[in-house]
Amino acid sequence: MSVKSVTHMNFRGDARAALEFYRSVFGGDLAVVTYKDAGSVQDPAEADQVMWGQVIADNGFHVMAYDVPSQMPWDQGKNSFFVSLRGESTEEVTAYWERLSAGATIVQPLAPAQWAPLYGMLKDRFGVVWVVDVASEYNG
């Protein structure tokens, strides 16, 4: 038996745009269920917002997201979570970095680090902080 961990991101009205953006970066299939689709509309203005959504790709990328309803508290926070993206080659990681960085704030430029052939950190245009690196053996 195995357990899989998937990052679940919470938005306030931007979930669909975020999922579409991540699909454009990583490929894969986008699935979205709106509050209207699920018959769970509390506020008519939010009927077309995402109650559940995900992007899942053959390359292993998988995220989930939803729009937090307005009647529930929500604070995006500064660093409430990071999404860790680790690839096997510098070419693969650099290509993802270049696409993720569109409209992003670069926290740490993508460059060689003591612990990885490449490492970088950015906050994407949706406020999500990504740590990106090339996997390497730990020789502690």
Buried (B, 14 or more C-beta within 10 A) or exposed (E): EEEEEEBEBBBBBBBBBBBEBBBEBBEBEBEBBBBBBEEEBEEEEBBBBBBBBBBBBEEEBBBBBBBBBBEEEEEBEEEEEEBEBBBEEBEBBBEBBEBBBEEBEEEEEBEEBEEBBBBBBBBBBBBBBBBBBBEBEEEE
